[in-house]
Amino acid sequence: MTFPVMLRSLRHHNYRLWAIADFVSITGTWMQVLALNWLILSITGSATSVGLGLVMQALPTMLIGPWGGVIADRLPVRAVVGAGQLVQALLSAVLACIALGEPSSVGALYAISLASGLATALTSPALGRFGAEVVGPEDLSNGLALGSVLSSGGRILGMSLAGVVIPLFGVPGAFFTNSASFLGVLVALALMRRREFHRLPPSEPGERGIAAGFRYVLRDPRMLIMFGLAFVLGSLGRNYQVTMAAMAEGPLAAGASGYGALSVAFAVGTVLGGVYAASRLRLPPRLLLIAATVCAAGQMLSGGAPTLLLFGAAMLPIAAAAVVLDTTVSTRVQLDSPGHLRGRVISAQGMVGAASGAVGGPALGVLCDTLGPRTALVLAGAVSLAAALAAAYGFARLRRTRPATPAQAPAAAGPVPTAVTVPHPAGTPVPARSAASTAQPTASAAAGR
């Protein structure tokens, strides 16, 4: 079967199965995200309580993410992925049972969120590594980009279905639906063809600990520059769930309906960005810098938008560039790291993403409350632009001093694989990602879809 360039990853049987499972699981997860947030809010009446639930999800990735990388590099990833998806399905089912009992406190809900975050931290690197075995190296960027499109589509569909399912079947109905979506992932795993996997080598005897992964990242200036840029953009340049709400409620006086319209515009932008990335054969570091600059400059301009329409128009290029940036970082992480350390490098990327979300949301909230949302957007955009310029300077210096990249050196590291987005864990909070996708490169690897 012949596929156009933009859909070339679909020529792989295993990728087609994974893409379908990914879309179904993303849809279920977004239903659960909305239902869980609504349930917590209805019990407590506090937005802060909702935010605490998101922290419960992200905290394990920041604290124990490296151990997930070790698991991914040492154990058979297909088995780890299957076990992780089964755990998430069970947690969603337990959450549904708790909701059926009409709880009066959020303690049990927080416990499930923490358990889900723990499972995510331990299995996300395996999901990323497994995704790298689904398609060939020549289709890496395309697989990631198509995953971003699927993530955006699943997000829109999941939010829409939640608006139908919750009134008809209650919050438990959304949780049970998400639990069932993980079973689809397990079916997809069972139907994949073993002979068509692009296997990665396991960790080497002398490099089986957490320290080996950190050593690799710390010794690779290119990786450090990318992670630093991703942290700044992910924290101050990308938390539009905060700034869009502040702008809609404040200067634009658009209320909840305006916030909903802006969210739709942002989602459309992510689809456009995914389509653009999928149409490209290569995603070089230069594209990363261009996307970061567009995000930062667009954010500064959006702070001065006088109307809802103009602010929504600014969301389109910002969201598109954000997806291109995420996809490029994920592509470089996969291509520029040796196979036997892949899981640990992916876990480092996950820690950066979780930390940026945990830091950026509260920081932007404080800026909006103290300086006003317009000033907060301009200031955060200026910092993001400075980070993009600093990254450009760093890459330029490396080109002058290092003719070869670390990715070119380890010939014995095994075949360079690809990554695709993979199904998300239960109840994950979703940054404006992912992705991700994103955040994350892989769907389930993100602390939010």
C-alpha positions in Angstrom: 0.0 0.0 0.0 1.3 3.5 -0.9 1.0 6.4 1.4 1.6 10.1 0.8 4.7 11.6 2.4 2.7 13.2 5.1 1.3 9.8 6.2 4.3 7.7 5.5 4.5 6.2 9.0 1.2 4.5 8.3 2.8 2.1 6.0 4.1 0.3 9.1 1.5 -2.3 10.4 2.6 -1.9 14.0 2.4 1.9 13.8 -1.2 1.8 12.4 -2.3 -0.3 15.3 -0.5 2.0 17.8 -1.9 5.1 16.2 -5.5 3.8 16.5 -4.9 2.8 20.1 -3.3 6.1 20.8 -6.2 8.1 19.5 -8.8 6.0 21.4 -6.7 6.3 24.6 -6.2 10.0 24.3 -9.9 10.6 23.8 -10.6 8.6 27.0 -8.0 10.4 29.0 -9.3 13.8 28.1 -12.8 12.7 29.2 -11.3 11.6 32.5 -9.3 14.8 33.0 -12.4 16.9 32.6 -14.5 14.6 34.8 -11.9 14.4 37.6 -11.4 18.1 37.7 -15.1 18.6 37.8 -15.6 16.1 40.5 -12.9 17.7 42.7 -14.3 21.1 42.1 -17.8 20.0 42.9 -16.7 18.5 46.2 -14.4 21.4 47.4 -15.5 24.4 45.4 -11.8 25.3 45.2 -9.7 25.8 42.1 -6.7 25.3 44.3 -7.8 21.8 45.1 -8.0 21.1 41.4 -4.4 22.3 41.0 -3.3 20.1 43.9 -4.6 17.1 42.0 -2.4 18.1 39.0 0.6 18.4 41.3 -0.1 14.8 42.6 0.2 13.6 39.0 3.4 15.5 38.2 5.3 15.0 41.4 6.3 11.3 40.9 7.8 12.0 37.5 10.0 14.8 39.0 11.1 12.5 41.9 11.5 9.0 40.5 11.5 9.5 36.7 15.1 8.2 36.4 14.1 4.8 37.8 11.6 4.5 35.0 14.4 5.1 32.5 16.4 2.3 34.1 13.4 -0.1 33.9 12.9 0.8 30.2 16.6 0.1 29.3 16.8 -3.2 31.2 13.5 -4.9 30.9 11.5 -6.0 27.8 9.6 -2.8 27.0 6.6 -4.6 25.5 5.9 -6.3 28.8 6.5 -3.1 30.8 4.1 -1.2 28.5 1.4 -3.8 28.8 1.7 -3.9 32.6 1.6 -0.1 32.8 -1.5 0.1 30.7 -3.3 -2.6 32.7 -2.5 -0.7 36.0 -3.9 2.5 34.5 -7.1 0.7 33.4 -7.5 -0.6 36.9 -7.0 2.8 38.5 -9.6 4.3 36.2 -12.1 1.6 37.2 -11.4 2.2 40.9 -11.9 5.9 40.3 -15.2 5.2 38.7 -16.3 3.1 41.7 -15.2 5.8 44.1 -17.3 8.3 42.1 -20.3 6.0 42.2 -20.2 6.3 46.0 -20.6 10.1 45.8 -17.5 10.9 47.9 -17.6 13.9 50.3 -13.8 14.4 50.4 -11.0 14.3 47.9 -8.5 12.2 49.8 -9.2 9.0 47.8 -9.2 11.0 44.5 -5.8 12.4 45.3 -4.5 8.9 46.2 -5.6 7.6 42.8 -4.0 10.6 41.1 -0.7 10.0 43.0 -0.8 6.3 42.1 -1.5 7.1 38.5 1.4 9.6 38.5 3.7 6.9 40.0 2.7 4.4 37.3 3.3 7.1 34.7 6.8 7.9 36.1 7.8 4.2 36.0 6.5 3.3 32.6 6.6 6.5 30.5 10.2 5.9 29.4 9.3 2.4 28.4 6.4 3.8 26.3 8.8 6.1 24.6 11.4 3.4 24.0 8.7 1.0 22.7 7.4 3.7 20.4 10.9 3.9 19.0 10.6 0.3 18.0 7.3 0.6 16.1 8.5 2.5 13.0 11.8 2.7 11.1 14.4 5.4 11.7 13.5 7.2 8.4 10.0 7.9 9.7 10.9 9.2 13.1 9.8 12.8 12.7 6.7 11.8 10.7 5.6 9.4 13.4 6.0 12.0 16.1 4.2 14.7 14.1 1.2 12.4 13.2 1.1 11.6 16.9 0.7 15.3 17.7 -2.2 15.5 15.3 -3.8 12.5 16.8 -3.3 14.0 20.3 -4.9 17.2 19.3 -7.8 15.4 17.6 -8.3 13.1 20.7 -8.2 16.1 23.0 -11.0 17.9 21.0 -13.1 14.7 20.8 -12.6 13.7 24.4 -13.6 17.1 25.7 -16.7 17.1 23.4 -17.7 13.5 24.5 -17.2 14.4 28.1 -19.8 17.1 27.7 -22.2 14.5 26.5 -21.3 11.5 28.7 -21.2 13.3 32.0 -24.8 14.7 31.8 -26.2 11.4 30.5 -24.2 8.9 32.7 -22.5 11.0 35.3 -18.9 11.4 36.1 -18.4 7.6 36.7 -19.4 7.0 33.0 -16.4 9.1 31.9 -14.1 7.1 34.2 -15.4 3.7 33.0 -15.0 4.8 29.4 -11.4 5.8 30.0 -10.7 2.4 31.7 -12.1 0.6 28.6 -9.9 2.6 26.3 -6.8 1.1 27.8 -8.1 -2.4 26.9 -7.9 -1.3 23.3 -4.2 -0.6 23.8 -3.7 -4.1 25.1 -5.4 -5.5 22.1 -3.2 -3.5 19.8 -0.1 -4.8 21.6 -1.3 -8.3 21.1 -1.9 -7.8 17.4 1.5 -6.3 16.6 4.0 -8.4 14.5 7.1 -9.3 16.3 9.3 -9.5 13.2 8.5 -5.9 12.2 9.8 -4.3 15.4 12.9 -2.2 15.2 14.6 -3.5 18.3 16.9 -1.3 20.5 19.8 -2.8 22.3 19.4 -3.3 26.1 21.6 -1.4 28.5 25.2 -2.5 28.7 26.5 -4.2 31.8 28.6 -1.1 32.9 25.8 1.4 32.2 22.8 0.0 34.0 22.2 2.6 36.7 20.6 6.0 36.9 24.0 7.7 36.9 24.8 6.5 33.4 21.8 8.4 31.9 22.6 11.6 33.8 26.3 11.4 32.8 25.3 11.1 29.1 23.0 14.1 29.3 25.4 16.3 31.3 28.2 15.5 28.9 26.2 16.4 25.8 26.0 20.2 25.4 23.4 20.0 22.6 21.1 18.0 24.8 21.5 20.5 27.7 20.7 23.4 25.4 17.6 21.7 24.1 16.4 20.8 27.6 17.1 24.3 28.9 15.2 25.8 26.0 12.3 23.3 26.5 12.1 24.2 30.2 11.9 27.9 29.7 9.4 27.7 26.8 7.4 25.0 28.6 7.1 27.0 31.8 6.8 30.7 30.8 6.1 30.4 27.1 3.5 27.6 26.9 1.1 27.6 29.9 -1.7 29.2 28.0 -4.3 27.4 30.1 -3.4 30.0 32.7 -2.9 33.1 30.5 -5.9 32.5 28.2 -8.2 32.2 31.2 -6.7 35.4 32.7 -7.1 37.3 29.5 -10.6 36.1 28.8 -11.7 37.0 32.3 -9.8 40.3 32.6 -8.8 42.6 29.7 -10.8 40.9 27.0 -14.0 40.6 29.2 -15.0 37.5 27.2 -16.0 35.2 30.1 -16.2 31.5 30.0 -17.5 31.4 26.4 -14.5 33.4 25.2 -12.1 31.1 27.1 -13.8 28.1 25.4 -13.3 29.8 22.0 -9.7 30.5 22.7 -9.1 26.9 23.7 -10.6 25.7 20.4 -8.3 28.1 18.5 -5.3 26.8 20.4 -6.3 23.2 19.6 -6.7 24.1 15.9 -3.2 25.6 16.0 -1.8 22.4 17.4 -3.3 20.4 14.5 -1.8 22.8 12.0 1.6 22.5 13.6 1.4 18.7 13.6 0.5 18.7 9.9 3.4 20.9 9.1 5.9 18.8 11.0 4.5 15.6 9.4 5.0 17.1 5.9 8.8 17.6 6.5 11.3 14.8 5.9 13.7 16.2 8.6 13.4 18.2 11.8 16.9 19.8 12.3 17.9 21.9 15.4 17.5 25.0 13.3 13.8 24.4 13.2 13.7 24.2 16.9 15.1 27.7 17.2 12.7 29.1 14.6 9.7 27.5 16.5 10.9 28.9 19.8 11.3 32.4 18.4 7.8 32.3 16.9 6.4 31.1 20.2 8.2 33.9 22.2 7.5 36.7 19.7 3.9 35.6 19.3 3.4 35.6 23.0 4.7 39.1 23.4 2.5 40.4 20.6 -0.6 38.6 22.0 -0.2 40.6 25.2 -1.1 43.7 23.3 -4.1 42.2 21.4 -7.0 44.5 21.9 -9.8 42.1 21.0 -10.8 38.5 21.5 -10.6 37.8 17.8 -7.0 39.2 17.5 -5.9 37.3 20.6 -7.4 34.1 19.2 -5.6 34.7 15.9 -2.3 35.0 17.8 -3.0 31.6 19.3 -2.8 29.8 16.0 0.9 30.4 15.2 1.9 30.1 18.8 0.2 26.7 19.2 1.5 25.5 15.8 5.1 26.5 16.7 4.8 24.8 20.1 3.9 21.5 18.5 6.8 21.9 16.0 9.1 22.6 18.9 7.9 19.6 20.9 8.2 17.3 17.9 11.7 18.6 17.1 13.0 18.1 20.6 11.5 14.6 20.8 13.1 13.8 17.4 16.5 15.0 18.5 16.3 13.2 21.8 15.6 9.9 20.0 18.2 10.4 17.2 21.0 11.9 19.3 21.0 9.3 22.1 22.3 5.7 21.9 19.8 2.9 22.0 21.1 1.4 25.3 20.5 4.7 27.1 17.4 5.7 25.3 15.0 5.1 28.2 17.0 7.2 30.6 17.4 10.1 28.2 13.6 10.0 27.7 13.1 10.0 31.4 15.3 13.1 31.7 13.1 14.8 29.1 10.0 13.8 31.1 11.5 15.3 34.2 12.1 18.6 32.4 8.5 18.6 31.1 7.0 17.9 34.5 9.2 20.5 36.2 8.3 23.2 33.6 4.6 22.6 34.1 4.9 22.6 37.9 7.0 25.8 37.9 5.3 27.7 35.0 1.7 27.4 36.0 2.0 29.0 39.5 4.6 31.5 38.2 2.4 32.8 35.4 -0.5 32.8 37.8 1.4 35.1 40.2 2.5 37.4 37.3 -1.1 37.7 36.1 -2.4 38.5 39.6 0.3 41.0 40.4 1.2 42.7 37.0 -1.9 41.9 35.0 -2.2 39.3 32.2 -1.0 41.6 29.4 2.2 42.5 31.2 2.7 38.8 32.2 2.5 37.7 28.6 4.9 40.4 27.4 7.4 39.7 30.2 7.2 35.9 29.9 7.5 36.2 26.1 10.6 38.4 26.5 12.3 35.8 28.8 11.4 33.1 26.3 12.9 35.1 23.4 16.1 35.6 25.4 16.3 31.9 26.0 15.8 31.2 22.2 18.6 33.7 21.4 20.9 32.1 24.0 20.2 28.7 22.6 21.0 29.9 19.1 24.3 31.3 20.4 25.1 28.0 22.1 24.4 25.9 19.0 26.5 28.3 17.0 29.5 27.9 19.3 29.1 24.1 19.3 29.2 24.1 15.5 32.4 26.1 15.5 34.1 23.9 18.2 32.7 20.4 17.6 32.5 19.2 14.0 30.8 16.0 15.0 27.8 15.4 17.4 27.7 12.7 20.0 25.0 11.0 18.0 27.6 10.3 15.2 30.1 8.8 17.5 28.7 5.6 19.1 28.5 3.3 16.1 27.9 0.4 18.4 24.9 1.9 20.0 22.6 0.0 17.7 20.2 1.1 15.0 18.7 4.6 15.4 15.0 4.1 16.1 12.0 6.3 15.9 9.4 7.4 18.4 5.7 7.7 18.1 3.1 8.9 20.4 1.6 6.3 22.7 -1.5 6.0 24.9 -1.8 8.1 28.0 -2.1 7.1 31.6 -5.3 7.5 33.5 -6.2 10.8 34.9 -3.2 12.7 33.6 -3.4 16.5 33.6 -2.7 17.8 30.2 -0.5 20.8 29.5 -1.2 22.9 26.4 1.5 19.6 24.9 0.8 17.7 24.8 1.4 16.2 23.2 2.3 14.9 22.5 2.2 14.8 22.7 2.7 15.7 23.8 4.9 16.3 26.5 6.0 14.9 26.0 7.0 13.1 22.7 5.0 10.1 23.6 1.4 10.2 24.4 1.5 8.1 27.6 4.8 9.4 28.5 3.4 12.8 29.2 2.1 13.8 32.6 -0.8 15.1 30.6 -2.1 14.4 27.2 
